[in-house]
Amino acid sequence: MQELYNGYRFSPSCVDPVFNASMCLFYLSMLRQLSYEPENILDPSFAPDLSKIDGILSFGDQALVARIVNDAIKGIPIPFGMLSQNINLNNLHEFNEQDLLSALIYFGFLTYTGEGNALKIGKSI
């Protein structure tokens, strides 16, 4: 499961990652039913979360969003400073880079790499 889901680090100083309990239970349930490792590792209940990614990304400048998405998909660590403390998804203003990356961390779509203040895709999305 660690290879498939990778775990999350919500702090750059985190040593041990945490795992999404729902995804782990889905994996174990499928393993029990099939008696072998499942091909589909994404819990169907997480499908609505994909629209959340689109919603969060819609708050950012298109060039910024394209850079973040391209780097994340290519596995290029995304440098990151500090988490934004006051993010309001009900505001209709454009997010700056710090706000956008913070929102993606808070929702578990990005995680710290475990090597400093860099981010990568959280595998259980």
N, CA, C and O atoms as CSV, one atom per row, in Angstrom:
chain,resi,resn,atom,element,x,y,z
A,1,MET,N,N,0.820,-1.185,0.000
A,1,MET,CA,C,0.000,0.000,0.000
A,1,MET,C,C,0.869,1.256,0.000
A,1,MET,O,O,0.504,2.259,-0.613
A,2,GLN,N,N,2.003,1.211,0.673
A,2,GLN,CA,C,2.849,2.401,0.695
A,2,GLN,C,C,3.309,2.740,-0.718
A,2,GLN,O,O,3.354,3.913,-1.090
A,3,GLU,N,N,3.647,1.729,-1.502
A,3,GLU,CA,C,4.066,1.976,-2.877
A,3,GLU,C,C,2.934,2.579,-3.703
A,3,GLU,O,O,3.174,3.459,-4.531
A,4,LEU,N,N,1.709,2.118,-3.488
A,4,LEU,CA,C,0.572,2.601,-4.270
A,4,LEU,C,C,0.061,3.948,-3.801
A,4,LEU,O,O,-0.259,4.802,-4.627
A,5,TYR,N,N,-0.025,4.158,-2.503
A,5,TYR,CA,C,-0.647,5.363,-1.971
A,5,TYR,C,C,0.347,6.401,-1.462
A,5,TYR,O,O,-0.010,7.568,-1.302
A,6,ASN,N,N,1.575,5.997,-1.210
A,6,ASN,CA,C,2.674,6.885,-0.893
A,6,ASN,C,C,2.565,7.633,0.433
A,6,ASN,O,O,3.598,7.947,1.023
A,7,GLY,N,N,1.404,7.923,0.915
A,7,GLY,CA,C,1.243,8.655,2.160
A,7,GLY,C,C,1.359,10.159,1.973
A,7,GLY,O,O,1.811,10.638,0.933
A,8,TYR,N,N,0.948,10.887,2.985
A,8,TYR,CA,C,0.971,12.343,2.950
A,8,TYR,C,C,1.879,12.871,4.036
A,8,TYR,O,O,2.013,12.281,5.108
A,9,ARG,N,N,2.492,13.984,3.738
A,9,ARG,CA,C,3.281,14.724,4.719
A,9,ARG,C,C,2.723,16.142,4.718
A,9,ARG,O,O,2.859,16.864,3.731
A,10,PHE,N,N,2.103,16.539,5.810
A,10,PHE,CA,C,1.485,17.849,5.890
A,10,PHE,C,C,2.419,18.892,6.496
A,10,PHE,O,O,2.005,20.006,6.814
A,11,SER,N,N,3.673,18.514,6.648
A,11,SER,CA,C,4.684,19.419,7.183
A,11,SER,C,C,6.027,19.035,6.567
A,11,SER,O,O,6.292,17.851,6.358
A,12,PRO,N,N,6.871,20.013,6.275
A,12,PRO,CA,C,8.181,19.664,5.717
A,12,PRO,C,C,9.062,18.894,6.694
A,12,PRO,O,O,10.016,18.239,6.274
A,13,SER,N,N,8.763,18.960,7.980
A,13,SER,CA,C,9.571,18.252,8.975
A,13,SER,C,C,9.019,16.861,9.290
A,13,SER,O,O,9.584,16.149,10.120
A,14,CYS,N,N,7.936,16.472,8.646
A,14,CYS,CA,C,7.321,15.169,8.896
A,14,CYS,C,C,8.227,14.040,8.410
A,14,CYS,O,O,8.697,14.061,7.272
A,15,VAL,N,N,8.465,13.074,9.260
A,15,VAL,CA,C,9.292,11.926,8.907
A,15,VAL,C,C,8.411,10.774,8.422
A,15,VAL,O,O,8.673,10.186,7.373
A,16,ASP,N,N,7.378,10.458,9.180
A,16,ASP,CA,C,6.500,9.347,8.844
A,16,ASP,C,C,5.225,9.861,8.183
A,16,ASP,O,O,4.503,10.665,8.772
A,17,PRO,N,N,4.942,9.399,6.956
A,17,PRO,CA,C,3.722,9.855,6.289
A,17,PRO,C,C,2.476,9.226,6.901
A,17,PRO,O,O,2.545,8.178,7.542
A,18,VAL,N,N,1.339,9.882,6.693
A,18,VAL,CA,C,0.052,9.336,7.100
A,18,VAL,C,C,-0.684,8.899,5.842
A,18,VAL,O,O,-0.402,9.379,4.745
A,19,PHE,N,N,-1.629,7.984,6.013
A,19,PHE,CA,C,-2.357,7.447,4.879
A,19,PHE,C,C,-3.838,7.731,5.025
A,19,PHE,O,O,-4.363,7.807,6.136
A,20,ASN,N,N,-4.502,7.886,3.901
A,20,ASN,CA,C,-5.938,8.109,3.890
A,20,ASN,C,C,-6.613,6.803,4.307
A,20,ASN,O,O,-6.506,5.795,3.609
A,21,ALA,N,N,-7.299,6.823,5.432
A,21,ALA,CA,C,-7.903,5.604,5.984
A,21,ALA,C,C,-8.926,4.998,5.037
A,21,ALA,O,O,-8.993,3.776,4.905
A,22,SER,N,N,-9.717,5.824,4.379
A,22,SER,CA,C,-10.732,5.309,3.451
A,22,SER,C,C,-10.089,4.570,2.283
A,22,SER,O,O,-10.566,3.511,1.875
A,23,MET,N,N,-9.000,5.133,1.742
A,23,MET,CA,C,-8.315,4.477,0.622
A,23,MET,C,C,-7.692,3.156,1.084
A,23,MET,O,O,-7.734,2.164,0.356
A,24,CYS,N,N,-7.121,3.138,2.277
A,24,CYS,CA,C,-6.523,1.907,2.801
A,24,CYS,C,C,-7.581,0.830,3.012
A,24,CYS,O,O,-7.366,-0.332,2.667
A,25,LEU,N,N,-8.719,1.216,3.577
A,25,LEU,CA,C,-9.793,0.242,3.801
A,25,LEU,C,C,-10.351,-0.269,2.480
A,25,LEU,O,O,-10.681,-1.449,2.364
A,26,PHE,N,N,-10.458,0.604,1.485
A,26,PHE,CA,C,-10.907,0.172,0.157
A,26,PHE,C,C,-9.928,-0.857,-0.409
A,26,PHE,O,O,-10.350,-1.902,-0.905
A,27,TYR,N,N,-8.634,-0.574,-0.340
A,27,TYR,CA,C,-7.617,-1.481,-0.845
A,27,TYR,C,C,-7.699,-2.841,-0.140
A,27,TYR,O,O,-7.702,-3.886,-0.791
A,28,LEU,N,N,-7.766,-2.815,1.177
A,28,LEU,CA,C,-7.818,-4.069,1.936
A,28,LEU,C,C,-9.104,-4.846,1.658
A,28,LEU,O,O,-9.081,-6.075,1.590
A,29,SER,N,N,-10.208,-4.151,1.499
A,29,SER,CA,C,-11.471,-4.797,1.171
A,29,SER,C,C,-11.390,-5.476,-0.193
A,29,SER,O,O,-11.838,-6.612,-0.354
A,30,MET,N,N,-10.816,-4.777,-1.175
A,30,MET,CA,C,-10.672,-5.366,-2.517
A,30,MET,C,C,-9.696,-6.540,-2.485
A,30,MET,O,O,-9.921,-7.550,-3.152
A,31,LEU,N,N,-8.635,-6.416,-1.727
A,31,LEU,CA,C,-7.668,-7.508,-1.602
A,31,LEU,C,C,-8.347,-8.740,-1.006
A,31,LEU,O,O,-8.115,-9.865,-1.449
A,32,ARG,N,N,-9.171,-8.518,-0.017
A,32,ARG,CA,C,-9.895,-9.631,0.618
A,32,ARG,C,C,-10.883,-10.282,-0.358
A,32,ARG,O,O,-10.976,-11.508,-0.425
A,33,GLN,N,N,-11.613,-9.467,-1.106
A,33,GLN,CA,C,-12.598,-9.994,-2.055
A,33,GLN,C,C,-11.948,-10.749,-3.201
A,33,GLN,O,O,-12.431,-11.807,-3.605
A,34,LEU,N,N,-10.846,-10.208,-3.730
A,34,LEU,CA,C,-10.220,-10.772,-4.927
A,34,LEU,C,C,-9.174,-11.834,-4.623
A,34,LEU,O,O,-8.893,-12.688,-5.465
A,35,SER,N,N,-8.599,-11.789,-3.433
A,35,SER,CA,C,-7.482,-12.656,-3.031
A,35,SER,C,C,-6.198,-12.338,-3.788
A,35,SER,O,O,-5.254,-13.129,-3.769
A,36,TYR,N,N,-6.156,-11.191,-4.452
A,36,TYR,CA,C,-4.929,-10.686,-5.064
A,36,TYR,C,C,-5.023,-9.162,-5.112
A,36,TYR,O,O,-6.094,-8.585,-4.922
A,37,GLU,N,N,-3.891,-8.529,-5.366
A,37,GLU,CA,C,-3.857,-7.076,-5.351
A,37,GLU,C,C,-4.765,-6.501,-6.443
A,37,GLU,O,O,-4.664,-6.900,-7.603
A,38,PRO,N,N,-5.645,-5.574,-6.082
A,38,PRO,CA,C,-6.583,-5.026,-7.071
A,38,PRO,C,C,-5.881,-4.142,-8.104
A,38,PRO,O,O,-4.897,-3.469,-7.797
A,39,GLU,N,N,-6.406,-4.157,-9.334
A,39,GLU,CA,C,-5.876,-3.267,-10.370
A,39,GLU,C,C,-6.348,-1.841,-10.129
A,39,GLU,O,O,-5.583,-0.890,-10.286
A,40,ASN,N,N,-7.615,-1.699,-9.746
A,40,ASN,CA,C,-8.177,-0.383,-9.492
A,40,ASN,C,C,-7.939,-0.040,-8.028
A,40,ASN,O,O,-8.528,-0.650,-7.137
A,41,ILE,N,N,-7.080,0.932,-7.786
A,41,ILE,CA,C,-6.741,1.280,-6.404
A,41,ILE,C,C,-7.442,2.544,-5.937
A,41,ILE,O,O,-7.244,2.981,-4.803
A,42,LEU,N,N,-8.266,3.140,-6.805
A,42,LEU,CA,C,-8.962,4.371,-6.444
A,42,LEU,C,C,-10.360,4.050,-5.951
A,42,LEU,O,O,-11.177,3.495,-6.686
A,43,ASP,N,N,-10.628,4.398,-4.712
A,43,ASP,CA,C,-11.948,4.224,-4.122
A,43,ASP,C,C,-12.937,5.071,-4.920
A,43,ASP,O,O,-12.741,6.279,-5.046
A,44,PRO,N,N,-14.009,4.457,-5.468
A,44,PRO,CA,C,-14.979,5.212,-6.266
A,44,PRO,C,C,-15.591,6.401,-5.519
A,44,PRO,O,O,-16.049,7.351,-6.153
A,45,SER,N,N,-15.605,6.363,-4.210
A,45,SER,CA,C,-16.165,7.478,-3.458
A,45,SER,C,C,-15.306,8.734,-3.576
A,45,SER,O,O,-15.735,9.815,-3.174
A,46,PHE,N,N,-14.097,8.600,-4.126
A,46,PHE,CA,C,-13.227,9.754,-4.294
A,46,PHE,C,C,-13.409,10.444,-5.637
A,46,PHE,O,O,-12.780,11.475,-5.873
A,47,ALA,N,N,-14.237,9.921,-6.519
A,47,ALA,CA,C,-14.463,10.547,-7.820
A,47,ALA,C,C,-14.922,12.002,-7.702
A,47,ALA,O,O,-14.453,12.844,-8.468
A,48,PRO,N,N,-15.828,12.329,-6.764
A,48,PRO,CA,C,-16.221,13.738,-6.641
A,48,PRO,C,C,-15.055,14.656,-6.273
A,48,PRO,O,O,-15.119,15.855,-6.543
A,49,ASP,N,N,-13.999,14.125,-5.668
A,49,ASP,CA,C,-12.854,14.943,-5.302
A,49,ASP,C,C,-12.162,15.529,-6.529
A,49,ASP,O,O,-11.522,16.577,-6.439
A,50,LEU,N,N,-12.286,14.859,-7.678
A,50,LEU,CA,C,-11.643,15.368,-8.878
A,50,LEU,C,C,-12.231,16.714,-9.288
A,50,LEU,O,O,-11.518,17.560,-9.828
A,51,SER,N,N,-13.515,16.921,-9.040
A,51,SER,CA,C,-14.112,18.225,-9.345
A,51,SER,C,C,-13.596,19.282,-8.369
A,51,SER,O,O,-13.562,20.467,-8.703
A,52,LYS,N,N,-13.196,18.866,-7.167
A,52,LYS,CA,C,-12.613,19.812,-6.213
A,52,LYS,C,C,-11.279,20.345,-6.734
A,52,LYS,O,O,-10.975,21.529,-6.586
A,53,ILE,N,N,-10.483,19.461,-7.347
A,53,ILE,CA,C,-9.209,19.904,-7.912
A,53,ILE,C,C,-9.469,20.984,-8.950
A,53,ILE,O,O,-8.830,22.036,-8.938
A,54,ASP,N,N,-10.405,20.720,-9.843
A,54,ASP,CA,C,-10.741,21.693,-10.888
A,54,ASP,C,C,-11.207,23.009,-10.263
A,54,ASP,O,O,-10.827,24.090,-10.712
A,55,GLY,N,N,-12.030,22.902,-9.229
A,55,GLY,CA,C,-12.516,24.099,-8.555
A,55,GLY,C,C,-11.396,24.907,-7.936
A,55,GLY,O,O,-11.366,26.131,-8.068
A,56,ILE,N,N,-10.473,24.237,-7.260
A,56,ILE,CA,C,-9.343,24.931,-6.636
A,56,ILE,C,C,-8.464,25.575,-7.704
A,56,ILE,O,O,-8.059,26.730,-7.569
A,57,LEU,N,N,-8.171,24.825,-8.768
A,57,LEU,CA,C,-7.302,25.348,-9.815
A,57,LEU,C,C,-7.931,26.529,-10.548
A,57,LEU,O,O,-7.218,27.366,-11.101
A,58,SER,N,N,-9.261,26.602,-10.556
A,58,SER,CA,C,-9.929,27.708,-11.246
A,58,SER,C,C,-9.689,29.047,-10.547
A,58,SER,O,O,-9.927,30.100,-11.138
A,59,PHE,N,N,-9.219,29.019,-9.297
A,59,PHE,CA,C,-8.925,30.251,-8.567
A,59,PHE,C,C,-7.564,30.841,-8.938
A,59,PHE,O,O,-7.264,31.978,-8.573
A,60,GLY,N,N,-6.742,30.079,-9.660
A,60,GLY,CA,C,-5.389,30.547,-9.975
A,60,GLY,C,C,-5.266,31.084,-11.382
A,60,GLY,O,O,-6.069,30.760,-12.256
A,61,ASP,N,N,-4.261,31.901,-11.593
A,61,ASP,CA,C,-3.911,32.396,-12.914
A,61,ASP,C,C,-3.594,31.206,-13.811
A,61,ASP,O,O,-2.934,30.266,-13.369
A,62,GLN,N,N,-4.050,31.225,-15.061
A,62,GLN,CA,C,-3.891,30.072,-15.951
A,62,GLN,C,C,-2.434,29.679,-16.149
A,62,GLN,O,O,-2.124,28.488,-16.187
A,63,ALA,N,N,-1.538,30.643,-16.277
A,63,ALA,CA,C,-0.118,30.323,-16.464
A,63,ALA,C,C,0.459,29.665,-15.212
A,63,ALA,O,O,1.242,28.719,-15.305
A,64,LEU,N,N,0.071,30.166,-14.052
A,64,LEU,CA,C,0.525,29.582,-12.787
A,64,LEU,C,C,0.004,28.158,-12.645
A,64,LEU,O,O,0.761,27.252,-12.297
A,65,VAL,N,N,-1.267,27.957,-12.909
A,65,VAL,CA,C,-1.878,26.623,-12.815
A,65,VAL,C,C,-1.190,25.666,-13.779
A,65,VAL,O,O,-0.882,24.533,-13.410
A,66,ALA,N,N,-0.945,26.107,-15.009
A,66,ALA,CA,C,-0.287,25.242,-16.008
A,66,ALA,C,C,1.095,24.823,-15.533
A,66,ALA,O,O,1.484,23.666,-15.692
A,67,ARG,N,N,1.843,25.764,-14.946
A,67,ARG,CA,C,3.193,25.435,-14.449
A,67,ARG,C,C,3.130,24.429,-13.311
A,67,ARG,O,O,3.888,23.458,-13.297
A,68,ILE,N,N,2.231,24.652,-12.353
A,68,ILE,CA,C,2.114,23.749,-11.206
A,68,ILE,C,C,1.686,22.353,-11.660
A,68,ILE,O,O,2.273,21.355,-11.240
A,69,VAL,N,N,0.675,22.282,-12.508
A,69,VAL,CA,C,0.178,20.983,-12.983
A,69,VAL,C,C,1.249,20.264,-13.786
A,69,VAL,O,O,1.465,19.068,-13.589
A,70,ASN,N,N,1.923,20.968,-14.688
A,70,ASN,CA,C,2.966,20.333,-15.498
A,70,ASN,C,C,4.111,19.815,-14.633
A,70,ASN,O,O,4.582,18.695,-14.832
A,71,ASP,N,N,4.561,20.623,-13.676
A,71,ASP,CA,C,5.642,20.169,-12.797
A,71,ASP,C,C,5.203,18.962,-11.974
A,71,ASP,O,O,5.956,18.000,-11.824
A,72,ALA,N,N,3.986,19.014,-11.442
A,72,ALA,CA,C,3.494,17.906,-10.610
A,72,ALA,C,C,3.401,16.621,-11.422
A,72,ALA,O,O,3.821,15.562,-10.957
A,73,ILE,N,N,2.858,16.707,-12.622
A,73,ILE,CA,C,2.707,15.516,-13.463
A,73,ILE,C,C,4.062,14.940,-13.865
A,73,ILE,O,O,4.222,13.722,-13.948
A,74,LYS,N,N,5.028,15.808,-14.114
A,74,LYS,CA,C,6.366,15.357,-14.505
A,74,LYS,C,C,7.192,14.882,-13.311
A,74,LYS,O,O,8.300,14.375,-13.489
A,75,GLY,N,N,6.665,15.040,-12.098
A,75,GLY,CA,C,7.398,14.620,-10.904
A,75,GLY,C,C,8.467,15.604,-10.483
A,75,GLY,O,O,9.356,15.257,-9.705
A,76,ILE,N,N,8.396,16.824,-10.982
A,76,ILE,CA,C,9.356,17.856,-10.610
A,76,ILE,C,C,8.916,18.449,-9.272
A,76,ILE,O,O,7.799,18.955,-9.166
A,77,PRO,N,N,9.771,18.396,-8.250
A,77,PRO,CA,C,9.388,18.973,-6.955
A,77,PRO,C,C,9.038,20.457,-7.106
A,77,PRO,O,O,9.735,21.204,-7.793
A,78,ILE,N,N,7.964,20.861,-6.463
A,78,ILE,CA,C,7.478,22.233,-6.539
A,78,ILE,C,C,7.939,22.972,-5.281
A,78,ILE,O,O,7.495,22.648,-4.180
A,79,PRO,N,N,8.822,23.959,-5.433
A,79,PRO,CA,C,9.284,24.709,-4.260
A,79,PRO,C,C,8.109,25.395,-3.571
A,79,PRO,O,O,7.192,25.894,-4.223
A,80,PHE,N,N,8.155,25.409,-2.240
A,80,PHE,CA,C,7.042,25.989,-1.485
A,80,PHE,C,C,7.561,26.639,-0.229
A,80,PHE,O,O,8.467,26.122,0.424
A,81,GLY,N,N,6.980,27.784,0.112
A,81,GLY,CA,C,7.364,28.509,1.320
A,81,GLY,C,C,6.514,28.096,2.503
A,81,GLY,O,O,6.679,27.004,3.048
A,82,MET,N,N,5.600,28.977,2.899
A,82,MET,CA,C,4.759,28.725,4.070
A,82,MET,C,C,3.308,28.543,3.657
A,82,MET,O,O,2.857,29.101,2.657
A,83,LEU,N,N,2.576,27.747,4.451
A,83,LEU,CA,C,1.146,27.579,4.228
A,83,LEU,C,C,0.398,28.876,4.483
A,83,LEU,O,O,0.696,29.594,5.438
A,84,SER,N,N,-0.567,29.174,3.634
A,84,SER,CA,C,-1.450,30.313,3.869
A,84,SER,C,C,-2.360,29.971,5.035
A,84,SER,O,O,-2.879,28.857,5.116
A,85,GLN,N,N,-2.550,30.903,5.918
A,85,GLN,CA,C,-3.376,30.655,7.097
A,85,GLN,C,C,-4.839,31.012,6.883
A,85,GLN,O,O,-5.710,30.487,7.577
A,86,ASN,N,N,-5.121,31.891,5.937
A,86,ASN,CA,C,-6.489,32.373,5.743
A,86,ASN,C,C,-6.939,32.168,4.298
A,86,ASN,O,O,-6.924,33.105,3.500
A,87,ILE,N,N,-7.334,30.958,3.968
A,87,ILE,CA,C,-7.849,30.684,2.631
A,87,ILE,C,C,-9.352,30.552,2.737
A,87,ILE,O,O,-9.870,29.784,3.547
A,88,ASN,N,N,-10.043,31.310,1.909
A,88,ASN,CA,C,-11.506,31.252,1.884
A,88,ASN,C,C,-11.927,30.852,0.484
A,88,ASN,O,O,-11.837,31.653,-0.446
A,89,LEU,N,N,-12.389,29.612,0.325
A,89,LEU,CA,C,-12.795,29.136,-0.993
A,89,LEU,C,C,-14.080,29.798,-1.466
A,89,LEU,O,O,-14.465,29.643,-2.625
A,90,ASN,N,N,-14.738,30.523,-0.598
A,90,ASN,CA,C,-15.948,31.248,-0.994
A,90,ASN,C,C,-15.632,32.621,-1.569
A,90,ASN,O,O,-16.500,33.265,-2.158
A,91,ASN,N,N,-14.382,33.074,-1.400
A,91,ASN,CA,C,-13.976,34.340,-2.014
A,91,ASN,C,C,-13.837,34.131,-3.508
A,91,ASN,O,O,-13.424,33.061,-3.954
A,92,LEU,N,N,-14.166,35.111,-4.255
A,92,LEU,CA,C,-14.098,34.991,-5.705
A,92,LEU,C,C,-12.855,35.675,-6.273
A,92,LEU,O,O,-12.795,35.962,-7.469
A,93,HIS,N,N,-11.856,35.939,-5.412
A,93,HIS,CA,C,-10.625,36.547,-5.907
A,93,HIS,C,C,-9.665,35.477,-6.412
A,93,HIS,O,O,-9.825,34.293,-6.116
A,94,GLU,N,N,-8.685,35.900,-7.163
A,94,GLU,CA,C,-7.699,34.969,-7.698
A,94,GLU,C,C,-6.675,34.626,-6.620
A,94,GLU,O,O,-6.204,35.504,-5.897
A,95,PHE,N,N,-6.335,33.342,-6.520
A,95,PHE,CA,C,-5.323,32.907,-5.563
A,95,PHE,C,C,-3.935,33.247,-6.088
A,95,PHE,O,O,-3.668,33.144,-7.285
A,96,ASN,N,N,-3.056,33.653,-5.175
A,96,ASN,CA,C,-1.649,33.750,-5.537
A,96,ASN,C,C,-1.056,32.337,-5.422
A,96,ASN,O,O,-1.759,31.398,-5.049
A,97,GLU,N,N,0.215,32.192,-5.736
A,97,GLU,CA,C,0.843,30.861,-5.726
A,97,GLU,C,C,0.788,30.215,-4.340
A,97,GLU,O,O,0.502,29.023,-4.227
A,98,GLN,N,N,1.057,30.982,-3.294
A,98,GLN,CA,C,1.038,30.447,-1.935
A,98,GLN,C,C,-0.361,29.929,-1.575
A,98,GLN,O,O,-0.494,28.841,-1.013
A,99,ASP,N,N,-1.391,30.698,-1.895
A,99,ASP,CA,C,-2.765,30.278,-1.589
A,99,ASP,C,C,-3.156,29.029,-2.370
A,99,ASP,O,O,-3.762,28.106,-1.826
A,100,LEU,N,N,-2.800,29.013,-3.655
A,100,LEU,CA,C,-3.156,27.877,-4.501
A,100,LEU,C,C,-2.488,26.592,-4.013
A,100,LEU,O,O,-3.142,25.557,-3.877
A,101,LEU,N,N,-1.193,26.664,-3.754
A,101,LEU,CA,C,-0.472,25.482,-3.267
A,101,LEU,C,C,-0.967,25.074,-1.882
A,101,LEU,O,O,-1.084,23.883,-1.592
A,102,SER,N,N,-1.255,26.041,-1.035
A,102,SER,CA,C,-1.776,25.737,0.305
A,102,SER,C,C,-3.103,24.996,0.216
A,102,SER,O,O,-3.309,24.005,0.917
A,103,ALA,N,N,-4.002,25.468,-0.641
A,103,ALA,CA,C,-5.300,24.796,-0.801
A,103,ALA,C,C,-5.115,23.368,-1.291
A,103,ALA,O,O,-5.811,22.461,-0.834
A,104,LEU,N,N,-4.182,23.157,-2.220
A,104,LEU,CA,C,-3.929,21.804,-2.737
A,104,LEU,C,C,-3.335,20.898,-1.666
A,104,LEU,O,O,-3.564,19.689,-1.683
A,105,ILE,N,N,-2.571,21.470,-0.732
A,105,ILE,CA,C,-2.037,20.695,0.402
A,105,ILE,C,C,-3.164,20.380,1.382
A,105,ILE,O,O,-3.327,19.231,1.793
A,106,TYR,N,N,-3.938,21.393,1.757
A,106,TYR,CA,C,-5.015,21.205,2.736
A,106,TYR,C,C,-6.007,20.135,2.291
A,106,TYR,O,O,-6.531,19.391,3.120
A,107,PHE,N,N,-6.267,20.054,0.990
A,107,PHE,CA,C,-7.209,19.053,0.480
A,107,PHE,C,C,-6.525,17.719,0.168
A,107,PHE,O,O,-7.192,16.771,-0.248
A,108,GLY,N,N,-5.213,17.631,0.361
A,108,GLY,CA,C,-4.509,16.374,0.189
A,108,GLY,C,C,-4.129,16.049,-1.238
A,108,GLY,O,O,-3.772,14.907,-1.526
A,109,PHE,N,N,-4.195,17.021,-2.150
A,109,PHE,CA,C,-3.836,16.769,-3.536
A,109,PHE,C,C,-2.338,16.895,-3.759
A,109,PHE,O,O,-1.787,16.259,-4.657
A,110,LEU,N,N,-1.681,17.707,-2.953
A,110,LEU,CA,C,-0.221,17.809,-2.954
A,110,LEU,C,C,0.264,17.489,-1.553
A,110,LEU,O,O,-0.450,17.700,-0.572
A,111,THR,N,N,1.477,16.982,-1.469
A,111,THR,CA,C,2.086,16.643,-0.197
A,111,THR,C,C,3.553,17.040,-0.231
A,111,THR,O,O,4.135,17.193,-1.305
A,112,TYR,N,N,4.148,17.205,0.936
A,112,TYR,CA,C,5.577,17.482,0.986
A,112,TYR,C,C,6.344,16.247,0.523
A,112,TYR,O,O,5.927,15.117,0.776
A,113,THR,N,N,7.458,16.469,-0.151
A,113,THR,CA,C,8.251,15.369,-0.688
A,113,THR,C,C,8.987,14.595,0.395
A,113,THR,O,O,9.379,13.449,0.178
A,114,GLY,N,N,9.177,15.209,1.556
A,114,GLY,CA,C,9.989,14.584,2.602
A,114,GLY,C,C,11.425,15.051,2.524
A,114,GLY,O,O,12.270,14.633,3.315
A,115,GLU,N,N,11.698,15.927,1.560
A,115,GLU,CA,C,13.039,16.481,1.372
A,115,GLU,C,C,12.946,18.002,1.329
A,115,GLU,O,O,13.080,18.606,0.265
A,116,GLY,N,N,12.721,18.611,2.470
A,116,GLY,CA,C,12.630,20.069,2.540
A,116,GLY,C,C,11.246,20.585,2.203
A,116,GLY,O,O,10.250,19.873,2.330
A,117,ASN,N,N,11.202,21.831,1.772
A,117,ASN,CA,C,9.930,22.503,1.504
A,117,ASN,C,C,9.503,22.358,0.047
A,117,ASN,O,O,9.132,23.351,-0.579
A,118,ALA,N,N,9.543,21.185,-0.491
A,118,ALA,CA,C,9.102,20.937,-1.862
A,118,ALA,C,C,7.858,20.058,-1.823
A,118,ALA,O,O,7.668,19.261,-0.904
A,119,LEU,N,N,7.017,20.220,-2.840
A,119,LEU,CA,C,5.760,19.484,-2.908
A,119,LEU,C,C,5.732,18.540,-4.102
A,119,LEU,O,O,6.458,18.722,-5.079
A,120,LYS,N,N,4.876,17.530,-3.999
A,120,LYS,CA,C,4.642,16.590,-5.097
A,120,LYS,C,C,3.187,16.151,-5.023
A,120,LYS,O,O,2.481,16.488,-4.072
A,121,ILE,N,N,2.742,15.413,-6.009
A,121,ILE,CA,C,1.381,14.906,-6.029
A,121,ILE,C,C,1.197,13.871,-4.924
A,121,ILE,O,O,2.042,12.996,-4.732
A,122,GLY,N,N,0.071,13.982,-4.189
A,122,GLY,CA,C,-0.312,12.939,-3.243
A,122,GLY,C,C,-0.921,11.808,-4.039
A,122,GLY,O,O,-1.887,12.038,-4.766
A,123,LYS,N,N,-0.408,10.607,-3.937
A,123,LYS,CA,C,-0.809,9.520,-4.824
A,123,LYS,C,C,-2.220,8.999,-4.618
A,123,LYS,O,O,-2.725,8.285,-5.484
A,124,SER,N,N,-2.870,9.316,-3.532
A,124,SER,CA,C,-4.192,8.711,-3.359
A,124,SER,C,C,-5.311,9.605,-3.885
A,124,SER,O,O,-6.449,9.502,-3.427
A,125,ILE,N,N,-5.004,10.474,-4.837
A,125,ILE,CA,C,-6.071,11.261,-5.459
A,125,ILE,C,C,-6.568,10.549,-6.678
A,125,ILE,O,O,-7.471,11.041,-7.355
